[in-house]
């Protein structure tokens, strides 16, 4: 669906994207993560044809984004960062305008607009001017125009920015549904978003790829992978936990009055801890197994540490 080879962008000597190569298949939802200035938005703009690369190639469904730009752009829906719209237009008029640009007329145009309004739940505001909408509703209007023509590829730059928790959940469910028959690329700084909806995560920093794995694989790099947090009514025997087979160390959280027992790489320590709890008769408020902390892995990778 998407092929990227040695894609590079330089601005006045600064390398924003450096030799990026990717293959993204049908039905994949790829999350692109990175700190501010990492090159996420620049990559999105090159993929959509809004910014010419300094070197390298990218193709959408076989159409080269430089040589066959219009053909490539017909295959994709794009939500830029900030969801820019024509603020003076009403929501319905704006979507009708986008539908007209996409070549729809008559009944098909009305059906496309109505479907987008229904999917993004814009029925209560479709007669309002865009400039009067909240940031969350403006974001939804931007999403509506991106899916209006039912594209095979969706490129979304910060799709849930500015949405409240309920709206975020709704948009994430929509993206997951769309991902069943589309390829979706999401640029985001929200780590939980990647864990919630992406099958694959790309971490970039200074324009270079640092990791390209599933969220679960990234979490397994965390020092908290297979860690167990224990919280009890009374004191716990830290030493008894620390000497269990496979234990790498114990962290104490005095504020929560809990202990987090870290596992050595490849070790599973939950059964031993559970057995110790039963043998000692500890009355627990919490016994929690961790899969790993994506934020810790992200920080380690983008700061040049080993993860």
PAZAPA-4460 file (N, C-alpha, C; in steps of 0.05 Angstrom, whole numbers, plus 32768, in hexadecimal, padded with zeros to 4 digits):
% residues 307
    n_x    n_y    n_z   ca_x   ca_y   ca_z    c_x    c_y    c_z   seq   type   mol
   8011   7FE8   8000   8000   8000   8000   8011   8019   8000     1      X     A
   8026   801A   8011   8038   8031   8012   8054   8027   8012     2      X     A
   8064   8031   8000   8081   802B   7FFF   8091   8044   8001     3      X     A
   80A4   8045   8014   80B5   805C   8018   80D2   8052   8017     4      X     A
   80E2   805F   8006   80FE   8057   8003   8110   806F   8005     5      X     A
   8121   806E   801A   8137   8082   801E   812C   809F   801D     6      X     A
   8115   80A3   8028   8109   80BE   8028   8118   80D1   803A     7      X     A
   8120   80E8   802F   8130   80FB   803D   8126   8117   8038     8      X     A
   8127   8128   804C   8120   8145   8049   8133   8156   8059     9      X     A
   813F   8169   804B   8151   817C   8057   8146   8198   8055    10      X     A
   8149   81A8   806A   8142   81C4   806A   815B   81D4   8072    11      X     A
   8167   81E2   805F   817E   81F4   8064   8193   81E6   8075    12      X     A
   819A   81CE   806D   81AF   81BF   807B   81A5   81AE   8091    13      X     A
   818C   81B3   809B   8181   81A2   80B0   8173   818A   80A4    14      X     A
   8179   8172   80AE   816C   815A   80A3   8153   8154   80B4    15      X     A
   813B   8158   80A9   8122   8153   80B7   811A   8136   80B6    16      X     A
   811E   8129   80A0   8119   810C   809C   8131   8101   808E    17      X     A
   813C   80EB   8099   8156   80E1   8091   8154   80C4   8088    18      X     A
   8153   80BF   806D   8155   80A5   8062   8140   8091   806C    19      X     A
   8127   8099   806C   8111   8089   8077   8107   8075   8062    20      X     A
   8107   805C   8069   80FC   8047   8058   80E8   8036   8067    21      X     A
   80D1   8031   805A   80BB   8023   8067   80AA   8014   8052    22      X     A
   809E   7FFE   805B   8089   7FF0   804C   8071   7FEE   805E    23      X     A
   805A   7FF8   8055   8042   7FF7   8066   802D   7FE8   8056    24      X     A
   8023   7FD2   8061   8010   7FC1   8052   7FF3   7FC8   8056    25      X     A
   7FE1   7FBB   8047   7FC5   7FC1   804A   7FBA   7FB9   8066    26      X     A
   7FA8   7FC9   8070   7F9C   7FC3   808A   7FAE   7FC9   80A2    27      X     A
   7FC5   7FD4   809E   7FD7   7FDB   80B4   7FD0   7FF7   80BF    28      X     A
   7FD1   7FF9   80DA   7FCF   8013   80E7   7FEA   8019   80F4    29      X     A
   7FF8   802C   80E8   8013   8032   80F1   8013   804C   8101    30      X     A
   801E   804B   8119   8021   8063   8129   803D   806D   8127    31      X     A
   8040   8087   8121   805A   8094   811F   805E   80A5   8138    32      X     A
   8072   809E   8148   8077   80AC   8161   8092   80BA   815F    33      X     A
   8094   80D1   816D   80AD   80DF   816E   80AB   80F8   817E    34      X     A
   80C0   8103   8189   80BF   811C   8197   80BA   8133   8183    35      X     A
   80B5   814B   818E   80B1   8162   817C   80CA   8166   816B    36      X     A
   80C6   816B   8151   80DC   816F   813F   80E9   8156   8135    37      X     A
   80DC   813F   813A   80E8   8125   8132   80E6   8120   8114    38      X     A
   80D3   812E   8106   80D0   8129   80EA   80B5   811C   80E3    39      X     A
   80A3   8119   80F7   808A   810C   80F2   8079   811A   80DD    40      X     A
   8074   8134   80E2   8062   8143   80CF   806F   8147   80B4    41      X     A
   808A   814A   80B3   8098   814D   809A   8094   8133   8089    42      X     A
   8096   811C   8097   8092   8103   8089   8076   8101   807D    43      X     A
   8062   8109   808D   8046   8109   8084   8042   811B   806C    44      X     A
   804E   8132   806D   804B   8145   8056   8058   813B   803D    45      X     A
   806E   812D   803F   807B   8121   8028   806A   810A   801D    46      X     A
   805F   80FA   802F   804E   80E3   8026   8036   80ED   8017    47      X     A
   802B   8103   801F   8012   810D   8012   8017   811F   7FFB    48      X     A
   8031   8125   7FF5   8037   8135   7FDD   8036   8153   7FE2    49      X     A
   8033   815B   7FFC   8033   8178   8002   804F   8183   8005    50      X     A
   8062   8172   8007   807E   817A   800B   808F   8167   7FFA    51      X     A
   80A0   8172   7FE9   80B1   8162   7FD8   80C9   8158   7FE8    52      X     A
   80D0   813E   7FE6   80E8   8135   7FF4   8102   813F   7FE7    53      X     A
   8117   8141   7FF6   8131   8148   7FEB   813B   8131   7FDA    54      X     A
   8137   8119   7FE4   813E   8100   7FD5   812D   80E9   7FDF    55      X     A
   812E   80D3   7FD1   811E   80BC   7FD8   8103   80BC   7FCA    56      X     A
   80F4   80A6   7FCE   80DB   80A2   7FC1   80C6   8098   7FD4    57      X     A
   80AC   809E   7FCD   8095   8093   7FDC   807F   808E   7FC8    58      X     A
   8071   8078   7FCC   805B   8072   7FBA   8043   8068   7FCA    59      X     A
   802B   8070   7FC1   8011   8068   7FCD   8002   8057   7FB9    60      X     A
   7FFD   803E   7FC0   7FF0   802B   7FAE   7FFE   802A   7F93    61      X     A
   8018   802C   7F93   8028   802B   7F7A   802B   8045   7F6C    62      X     A
   801E   805B   7F75   8021   8075   7F68   8037   8085   7F76    63      X     A
   804B   808D   7F67   8061   809C   7F71   8057   80B8   7F79    64      X     A
   805D   80C0   7F92   8052   80D9   7F9C   805E   80F2   7F8F    65      X     A
   8075   80EF   7F82   8081   8105   7F73   8078   8105   7F56    66      X     A
   8078   80EE   7F49   8073   80EC   7F2C   8055   80EA   7F26    67      X     A
   8046   80DF   7F39   8029   80DA   7F34   801A   80E5   7F4D    68      X     A
   801F   80FD   7F53   8015   8108   7F6D   7FF7   8108   7F6F    69      X     A
   7FE9   8111   7F5A   7FCB   8112   7F5C   7FBF   80F6   7F5E    70      X     A
   7FCA   80E3   7F4F   7FC0   80C8   7F51   7FC5   80BC   7F6D    71      X     A
   7FDC   80C2   7F78   7FE1   80B9   7F93   7FCF   80C6   7FA8    72      X     A
   7FCA   80E0   7FA4   7FBA   80EF   7FB8   7F9C   80E6   7FB7    73      X     A
   7F93   80DC   7FA0   7F78   80D1   7F9E   7F74   80B9   7FAF    74      X     A
   7F8A   80AB   7FB6   7F88   8092   7FC5   7F88   8097   7FE3    75      X     A
   7F8D   80B0   7FEC   7F91   80B5   8008   7F7E   80CA   8013    76      X     A
   7F7A   80C8   802D   7F6D   80DD   803C   7F81   80E8   8050    77      X     A
   7F82   8103   8052   7F97   810F   8062   7F8B   8122   8076    78      X     A
   7F93   811F   8090   7F8C   8132   80A5   7FA6   813F   80AE    79      X     A
   7FAB   8158   80A6   7FC3   8166   80AF   7FC2   816D   80CC    80      X     A
   7FD9   8173   80D7   7FDB   817C   80F3   7FCB   8196   80F6    81      X     A
   7FBA   8197   810A   7FAA   81AF   810F   7F90   81B0   8100    82      X     A
   7F8B   819C   80EE   7F72   819A   80E0   7F69   81B4   80D3    83      X     A
   7F7A   81BF   80C1   7F72   81D9   80B4   7F59   81D6   80A3    84      X     A
   7F46   81E8   80A6   7F2E   81E9   8097   7F28   8206   808F    85      X     A
   7F14   820A   807E   7F0B   8225   8078   7EF8   822E   808E    86      X     A
   7F03   823E   80A0   7EF4   8244   80B8   7ED9   8252   80B3    87      X     A
   7ED7   8262   809E   7EBF   8271   8098   7EA9   8260   808D    88      X     A
   7EAE   8248   8085   7E9A   8236   8079   7E8B   8227   808F    89      X     A
   7E72   8220   8089   7E64   820E   809B   7E6E   81F1   8096    90      X     A
   7E6A   81E0   80AA   7E75   81C5   80A9   7E6A   81B7   8090    91      X     A
   7E50   81B7   808B   7E45   81A9   8075   7E4F   81B5   805A    92      X     A
   7E51   81CF   8058   7E5A   81DC   8040   7E77   81D5   803A    93      X     A
   7E87   81D3   804F   7EA3   81CC   804C   7EA6   81B0   8041    94      X     A
   7E97   819D   804D   7E98   8181   8044   7E8D   817E   8028    95      X     A
   7E79   818E   8021   7E6E   818D   8006   7E83   8198   7FF2    96      X     A
   7E92   81AC   7FFB   7EA7   81B8   7FEA   7EBD   81A3   7FE5    97      X     A
   7EC5   8195   7FFB   7EDA   8180   7FF8   7ED0   816A   7FE5    98      X     A
   7EB6   8162   7FE9   7EAB   814D   7FD7   7EAB   8156   7FBA    99      X     A
   7EA5   816F   7FB5   7EA5   8179   7F9A   7EC2   8178   7F8E   100      X     A
   7ED5   8180   7F9E   7EF1   817F   7F95   7EF9   8162   7F8E   101      X     A
   7EEE   814F   7F9E   7EF4   8133   7F99   7EE5   8128   7F81   102      X     A
   7ED4   8138   7F75   7EC6   8130   7F5C   7EAB   8124   7F60   103      X     A
   7E9F   8126   7F78   7E85   811B   7F7D   7E6F   8130   7F76   104      X     A
   7E59   8126   7F6C   7E42   8137   7F64   7E28   812A   7F6D   105      X     A
   7E13   813A   7F6F   7DF8   8130   7F73   7DF5   811E   7F8B   106      X     A
   7DE7   8108   7F88   7DE0   80F6   7F9E   7DF8   80EA   7FAB   107      X     A
   7E0C   80E3   7F9B   7E24   80D7   7FA6   7E33   80EB   7FB8   108      X     A
   7E33   8104   7FB0   7E3F   8119   7FC1   7E31   811B   7FDC   109      X     A
   7E16   811C   7FDB   7E07   811E   7FF4   7E0C   8106   8006   110      X     A
   7E0D   80EE   7FFA   7E11   80D6   8009   7E2D   80D6   8017   111      X     A
   7E41   80DF   8008   7E5C   80E0   8013   7E5D   80F3   802B   112      X     A
   7E51   810B   8028   7E51   811F   803D   7E41   8115   8055   113      X     A
   7E2A   8109   8051   7E19   80FF   8067   7E27   80E9   8076   114      X     A
   7E35   80D7   8067   7E43   80C1   8074   7E59   80CB   8086   115      X     A
   7E68   80DF   807C   7E7E   80EA   808C   7E73   80F8   80A5   116      X     A
   7E5D   8107   80A2   7E51   8115   80B9   7E47   8100   80CE   117      X     A
   7E3C   80EA   80C5   7E32   80D6   80D7   7E4A   80C8   80E6   118      X     A
   7E5E   80C1   80D7   7E75   80B2   80E3   7E83   80C3   80F8   119      X     A
   7E86   80DD   80F3   7E94   80EE   8106   7E81   80FC   8119   120      X     A
   7E67   80F5   8119   7E52   8100   812B   7E53   811F   812A   121      X     A
   7E50   812A   8112   7E50   8147   810E   7E34   8151   810A   122      X     A
   7E1F   8140   810D   7E04   8148   8108   7DFB   8160   8118   123      X     A
   7E05   8164   8130   7DFD   817A   8141   7E0A   8195   8139   124      X     A
   7E1E   8194   8128   7E2D   81AD   8122   7E30   81B2   8104   125      X     A
   7E23   81A1   80F4   7E29   81A2   80D7   7E20   81BD   80CA   126      X     A
   7E0E   81CC   80D7   7E06   81E6   80CC   7E16   81FD   80D8   127      X     A
   7E28   81F7   80EB   7E37   820C   80F7   7E51   8213   80E7   128      X     A
   7E5A   822C   80E9   7E73   8233   80DC   7E8A   8226   80EB   129      X     A
   7E9E   821D   80DD   7EB5   820F   80E9   7EC3   821F   80FE   130      X     A
   7EC4   823A   80FA   7ED2   824B   810D   7EC4   824C   8128   131      X     A
   7EAB   8244   8129   7E9C   8244   8143   7E9F   8229   8152   132      X     A
   7EAC   8215   8146   7EAE   81FB   8152   7EC5   81FA   8166   133      X     A
   7EC2   81E7   8179   7ED8   81E1   818B   7EEE   81D4   817C   134      X     A
   7F06   81D2   8189   7F1D   81C5   817C   7F17   81A8   8176   135      X     A
   7F08   819B   8188   7F01   817F   8183   7EF0   817B   816B   136      X     A
   7EDB   818C   8168   7EC9   8189   8151   7ED8   8191   8137   137      X     A
   7EEA   81A5   8139   7EF9   81AC   8121   7F0A   8194   8118   138      X     A
   7F15   8185   812C   7F25   816E   8125   7F14   8159   8117   139      X     A
   7EFB   8156   8121   7EE9   8142   8114   7EE2   814A   80F8   140      X     A
   7EDF   8164   80F3   7ED9   816D   80D8   7EF1   8166   80C6   141      X     A
   7F09   816A   80D0   7F21   8163   80C1   7F22   8145   80BA   142      X     A
   7F1A   8135   80CE   7F18   8118   80C9   7F03   8111   80B4   143      X     A
   7EED   811F   80B6   7ED7   811A   80A3   7EDF   811F   8086   144      X     A
   7EEE   8135   8081   7EF7   813A   8066   7F0B   8125   805D   145      X     A
   7F1A   811A   8070   7F2F   8106   8068   7F23   80EC   8060   146      X     A
   7F0C   80E4   806A   7F00   80CB   8063   7EE9   80CD   804F   147      X     A
   7EE4   80E5   8046   7ECC   80EB   8035   7ECC   80D9   801D   148      X     A
   7EE3   80D5   8010   7EE4   80C6   7FF7   7EEC   80A9   7FFA   149      X     A
   7EEA   809F   8013   7EF0   8083   801A   7F0B   807A   800F   150      X     A
   7F21   8087   8017   7F3B   8081   800C   7F46   8067   8017   151      X     A
   7F59   805C   8008   7F66   8043   8010   7F7C   8048   8025   152      X     A
   7F86   8061   8025   7F9C   8068   8037   7F93   8081   8047   153      X     A
   7F97   8080   8061   7F91   8097   8072   7FAB   80A0   8080   154      X     A
   7FB1   80BA   807E   7FC9   80C5   808B   7FBF   80DB   809E   155      X     A
   7FC2   80D6   80B8   7FB6   80E7   80CC   7FCB   80F2   80DF   156      X     A
   7FCE   810C   80DF   7FE2   8119   80F0   7FD4   8123   810A   157      X     A
   7FDA   8116   8120   7FCE   811C   813A   7FAF   811C   8138   158      X     A
   7FA3   8105   8132   7F86   8105   812D   7F74   810A   8145   159      X     A
   7F7E   8105   815D   7F6D   8109   8175   7F76   8122   8185   160      X     A
   7F87   8132   817A   7F90   814A   8188   7F78   815C   818E   161      X     A
   7F75   8164   81A7   7F60   8176   81AF   7F45   8169   81B5   162      X     A
   7F43   814F   81B3   7F2A   8141   81B9   7F29   8139   81D6   163      X     A
   7F10   8139   81E1   7F0D   8130   81FC   7F0E   8111   81FD   164      X     A
   7F10   8104   8215   7F13   80E7   8216   7EFE   80D8   8206   165      X     A
   7EE5   80E0   8208   7ED0   80D2   81F9   7ED4   80D4   81DB   166      X     A
   7EDB   80EC   81D2   7EDF   80F0   81B5   7EF8   80E1   81AC   167      X     A
   7F0D   80E0   81BC   7F24   80D0   81B5   7F1D   80B3   81B2   168      X     A
   7F0E   80A8   81C4   7F06   808C   81C2   7EF6   8087   81A9   169      X     A
   7EE4   809A   81A2   7ED3   8097   818A   7EE5   8097   8171   170      X     A
   7EF7   80AA   8170   7F08   80AD   8158   7F1A   8094   8155   171      X     A
   7F25   808B   816C   7F36   8073   816B   7F27   805B   8161   172      X     A
   7F0E   8058   816A   7EFD   8041   8160   7EF8   8044   8142   173      X     A
   7EF3   805D   8139   7EEF   8062   811D   7F08   805B   810D   174      X     A
   7F1F   8062   8116   7F38   805C   8108   7F3D   803E   8107   175      X     A
   7F37   8030   811E   7F3A   8013   811E   7F28   8006   8109   176      X     A
   7F0F   8010   8108   7EFC   8006   80F4   7F05   800B   80D8   177      X     A
   7F0F   8023   80D3   7F19   802A   80B8   7F31   8019   80B1   178      X     A
   7F41   8012   80C5   7F5A   8003   80C0   7F55   7FE7   80B7   179      X     A
   7F3C   7FDD   80B8   7F37   7FC2   80AF   7F3B   7FBF   8091   180      X     A
   7F36   7FD4   8082   7F3A   7FD3   8065   7F4A   7FEA   8059   181      X     A
   7F58   7FF8   806B   7F69   800F   8062   7F84   800D   8070   182      X     A
   7F97   801A   8064   7FB1   801E   8071   7FB0   803A   807F   183      X     A
   7FB7   803A   8098   7FB5   8053   80A8   7FD0   805A   80B4   184      X     A
   7FD9   8072   80B0   7FF1   807C   80BE   7FE9   8093   80D0   185      X     A
   7FF0   8091   80EA   7FE9   80A5   80FE   8003   80B0   8109   186      X     A
   8006   80CA   8107   801B   80D8   8116   8010   80E1   8130   187      X     A
   801D   80DB   8146   8012   80E2   8160   8028   80E5   8175   188      X     A
   8023   80F5   818A   8034   80F6   81A1   8028   80E8   81B9   189      X     A
   8010   80DD   81B4   8001   80D0   81CA   8008   80B2   81CA   190      X     A
   8017   80A9   81DD   8021   808D   81DD   800A   8079   81E0   191      X     A
   7FF6   8080   81F0   7FDF   806E   81F5   7FD0   8069   81DB   192      X     A
   7FD1   807D   81C9   7FC3   807A   81AF   7FCF   8063   819E   193      X     A
   7FEA   8062   819F   7FF7   804D   8190   7FF0   8031   819C   194      X     A
   7FF1   802F   81B6   7FEA   8016   81C3   7FCD   800E   81BE   195      X     A
   7FBB   8022   81BC   7F9F   801D   81B9   7F97   8014   819D   196      X     A
   7FA3   8020   8188   7F98   801A   816E   7FAC   8011   8159   197      X     A
   7FC6   8012   815E   7FDA   800D   8149   7FE5   7FF0   814C   198      X     A
   7FE8   7FE3   8135   7FF5   7FC9   8136   8013   7FCC   8134   199      X     A
   801C   7FE3   812C   8039   7FE8   8127   8040   8004   812F   200      X     A
   8058   8007   813B   8060   8022   8144   807B   8028   8139   201      X     A
   807E   8040   812F   8097   804A   8124   80A0   8061   8136   202      X     A
   80B8   805F   8142   80C2   8075   8152   80D9   8082   8143   203      X     A
   80D6   809C   813F   80EB   80AB   8131   80F5   80C2   8142   204      X     A
   810E   80C9   813E   811A   80E0   814B   8130   80EB   813A   205      X     A
   8131   8106   8137   8145   8113   8126   8143   8108   8109   206      X     A
   812B   8101   8101   8126   80F8   80E6   812D   80DB   80E0   207      X     A
   8136   80CC   80F3   813E   80B0   80EF   812D   809D   80FE   208      X     A
   8129   8085   80F3   8119   8070   8100   8129   8063   8116   209      X     A
   811E   8063   812E   812B   8056   8145   811F   803B   814B   210      X     A
   8106   8037   8144   80F8   801E   8149   80E1   801B   8137   211      X     A
   80DC   8002   812E   80C5   7FFC   811D   80BB   7FE0   8126   212      X     A
   80A8   7FE0   8139   809F   7FC8   8146   8082   7FCB   814E   213      X     A
   8076   7FB5   8157   805B   7FB6   8162   805D   7FC3   817D   214      X     A
   8047   7FD0   8187   8048   7FDB   81A2   8050   7FC7   81B7   215      X     A
   8047   7FAE   81B4   804E   7F9A   81C8   806C   7F94   81C8   216      X     A
   8078   7F94   81B0   8095   7F8F   81AE   80A4   7FA6   81BB   217      X     A
   809B   7FBF   81B6   80A7   7FD6   81C3   80A5   7FD4   81E1   218      X     A
   808D   7FCD   81EB   808A   7FCB   8208   809C   7FB6   8214   219      X     A
   80A2   7FA1   8205   80B3   7F8C   8210   80D0   7F95   8214   220      X     A
   80D7   7FAC   8208   80F2   7FB8   820C   80F4   7FC6   8227   221      X     A
   80DD   7FCC   8233   80DC   7FDB   824C   80E7   7FCB   8263   222      X     A
   80F5   7FD9   8276   80FE   7FCB   828E   80E7   7FC2   829F   223      X     A
   80CF   7FCC   829A   80B7   7FC4   82A9   80A8   7FAD   829B   224      X     A
   80B2   7FA2   8286   80A5   7F8B   8279   80A6   7F74   828C   225      X     A
   808F   7F68   8291   808B   7F52   82A4   8090   7F5A   82C1   226      X     A
   8091   7F74   82C7   8093   7F7D   82E3   8079   7F79   82F1   227      X     A
   807A   7F76   830B   8062   7F72   831C   8061   7F87   8332   228      X     A
   804B   7F95   8334   8047   7FA8   8349   8036   7F9C   835F   229      X     A
   803F   7F9F   8378   8032   7F93   838F   802B   7FA9   83A3   230      X     A
   8012   7FAA   83AC   800A   7FBE   83C0   7FF9   7FAF   83D5   231      X     A
   8000   7FB3   83EF   7FF2   7FA5   8404   7FE9   7FB8   841A   232      X     A
   7FD8   7FAE   842C   7FCF   7FBE   8443   7FE6   7FC4   8456   233      X     A
   7FF8   7FB0   8459   800E   7FB3   846C   8029   7FB2   845D   234      X     A
   803F   7FB1   846D   805A   7FB0   8461   805F   7F96   8451   235      X     A
   8070   7F98   843C   8077   7F81   842C   8095   7F7C   8430   236      X     A
   809C   7F63   842D   80B8   7F5B   8430   80C7   7F5F   8416   237      X     A
   80D4   7F76   8414   80E2   7F7E   83FB   80F8   7F69   83F4   238      X     A
   8107   7F60   8408   811D   7F4D   8404   8112   7F33   83F9   239      X     A
   80FC   7F29   8404   80F1   7F10   83FB   80E9   7F11   83DD   240      X     A
   80DF   7F28   83D5   80D9   7F2C   83B9   80F2   7F2E   83A7   241      X     A
   8106   7F3C   83B2   811E   7F41   83A2   812E   7F28   839C   242      X     A
   812C   7F13   83AD   813C   7EFB   83A9   812E   7EE5   8399   243      X     A
   8115   7EEB   8391   8107   7ED7   8381   8115   7ED3   8366   244      X     A
   8113   7EBA   835B   8120   7EB5   8341   8115   7EC7   832B   245      X     A
   8127   7ED2   831B   811F   7EE2   8305   811B   7F00   830B   246      X     A
   811E   7F07   8324   8119   7F23   832C   8133   7F33   8328   247      X     A
   8130   7F4A   831B   8147   7F5C   8315   814A   7F71   832A   248      X     A
   8135   7F78   8338   8136   7F8D   834C   811A   7F94   8356   249      X     A
   8118   7FA5   836A   80FE   7FAD   8375   80FF   7FCB   8378   250      X     A
   80EA   7FD9   836E   80E7   7FF6   8371   80D1   7FFB   8385   251      X     A
   80D6   800E   8397   80C2   8015   83AC   80B6   8030   83A5   252      X     A
   809B   8030   83A5   808C   8048   83A1   807F   8050   83BC   253      X     A
   808C   8062   83CA   8083   8068   83E6   8068   8077   83E5   254      X     A
   8064   8087   83D0   804A   8096   83CF   8033   8083   83CD   255      X     A
   8035   806E   83BC   8020   805A   83B9   8022   8043   83CD   256      X     A
   8038   8043   83DB   803E   802C   83EE   803C   8012   83DF   257      X     A
   804B   8011   83C9   804C   7FF9   83B8   8068   7FF2   83B0   258      X     A
   806C   7FD9   83A7   8086   7FD0   839D   8082   7FC6   8380   259      X     A
   8095   7FCE   836F   8095   7FC4   8354   80AD   7FB2   8350   260      X     A
   80A8   7F98   834B   80BD   7F84   8348   80C4   7F81   832B   261      X     A
   80DD   7F86   8324   80E6   7F86   8308   80F0   7F6A   8301   262      X     A
   80EA   7F62   82E8   80F2   7F48   82DF   810C   7F4A   82CE   263      X     A
   811D   7F36   82D0   8134   7F34   82BE   812A   7F2F   82A2   264      X     A
   8139   7F37   828D   8131   7F33   8271   812A   7F15   826C   265      X     A
   8112   7F11   8262   8109   7EF6   825B   80FC   7EE7   8272   266      X     A
   80FD   7EF2   828A   80F2   7EE4   82A2   80D5   7EEB   82A6   267      X     A
   80C6   7ED8   82B1   80AA   7EDC   82B9   80A9   7ED7   82D7   268      X     A
   80A2   7EEC   82E6   80A4   7EEA   8303   8089   7EEB   8312   269      X     A
   8074   7EEF   8303   805A   7EF1   8310   8053   7ED8   8320   270      X     A
   8056   7EBF   8316   804F   7EA8   8326   805E   7EA6   8340   271      X     A
   8078   7EAC   8340   8087   7EAB   8359   807D   7EC0   836E   272      X     A
   8077   7ED8   8364   806D   7EED   8376   8052   7EE5   8381   273      X     A
   8041   7EDA   8370   8026   7ED1   8378   8028   7EBB   838E   274      X     A
   803B   7EA9   838A   803F   7E94   839D   8049   7E9E   83B8   275      X     A
   805B   7EB2   83B7   8066   7EBE   83CF   8050   7ECD   83DE   276      X     A
   803F   7EDB   83D0   8029   7EE9   83DC   8017   7ED6   83EC   277      X     A
   8011   7EBF   83DF   7FFF   7EAB   83EB   800D   7E9F   8404   278      X     A
   8027   7E99   8402   8036   7E8D   8418   8038   7E9F   8430   279      X     A
   803B   7EB9   842B   803E   7ECC   8441   8023   7ED7   844B   280      X     A
   800E   7ED1   843C   7FF3   7EDA   8444   7FF0   7EF8   8442   281      X     A
   7FFE   7F05   8430   7FFB   7F22   842D   7FE0   7F29   8422   282      X     A
   7FD4   7F3E   842E   7FBA   7F47   8425   7FBF   7F5F   8411   283      X     A
   7FBA   7F59   83F7   7FC2   7F6C   83E2   7FAB   7F7E   83DA   284      X     A
   7FB2   7F97   83D4   7F9F   7FA9   83C7   7FA4   7FA9   83A8   285      X     A
   7FBB   7FA0   83A1   7FC2   7FA1   8384   7FD8   7F8D   837E   286      X     A
   7FD4   7F7E   8369   7FE9   7F6C   835E   7FE6   7F6E   8340   287      X     A
   7FF9   7F7D   8334   7FF6   7F84   8317   800F   7F7C   8307   288      X     A
   8009   7F6F   82F1   801E   7F67   82DE   8020   7F7D   82C8   289      X     A
   8038   7F86   82C2   803C   7F9A   82AE   8047   7F8D   8294   290      X     A
   803E   7F98   827D   8049   7F90   8263   8060   7FA1   825A   291      X     A
   8065   7FB7   8268   807A   7FC9   8261   806F   7FE5   825D   292      X     A
   8080   7FF9   825E   8077   8014   825D   8082   8021   8243   293      X     A
   8070   8027   8231   8078   8032   8217   8085   804D   821A   294      X     A
   807C   805D   822D   8088   8078   8231   80A6   8075   8239   295      X     A
   80AC   8061   8249   80C8   805D   8251   80DA   8055   8239   296      X     A
   80CF   8043   8228   80DE   803B   8210   80E2   8052   81FD   297      X     A
   80CC   8062   81FA   80CD   807A   81E9   80E3   808D   81F2   298      X     A
   80E4   8093   820C   80F8   80A5   8217   8114   809A   8213   299      X     A
   8117   8080   8218   8132   8074   8215   813C   8076   81F9   300      X     A
   812B   8070   81E6   8133   8070   81CA   8139   808C   81BF   301      X     A
   8127   809F   81C6   812B   80BA   81BB   8140   80CA   81C9   302      X     A
   8149   80C0   81E1   8160   80CD   81EE   817A   80BF   81E9   303      X     A
   8179   80AA   81D7   8192   809C   81D0   819B   8088   81E3   304      X     A
   8189   807F   81F6   8190   806B   8209   8189   804F   81FE   305      X     A
   8192   803B   820B   818C   801F   8203   8171   8017   820E   306      X     A
   8160   800C   81FD   8146   8002   8207   8142   7FE6   81FF   307      X     A
***
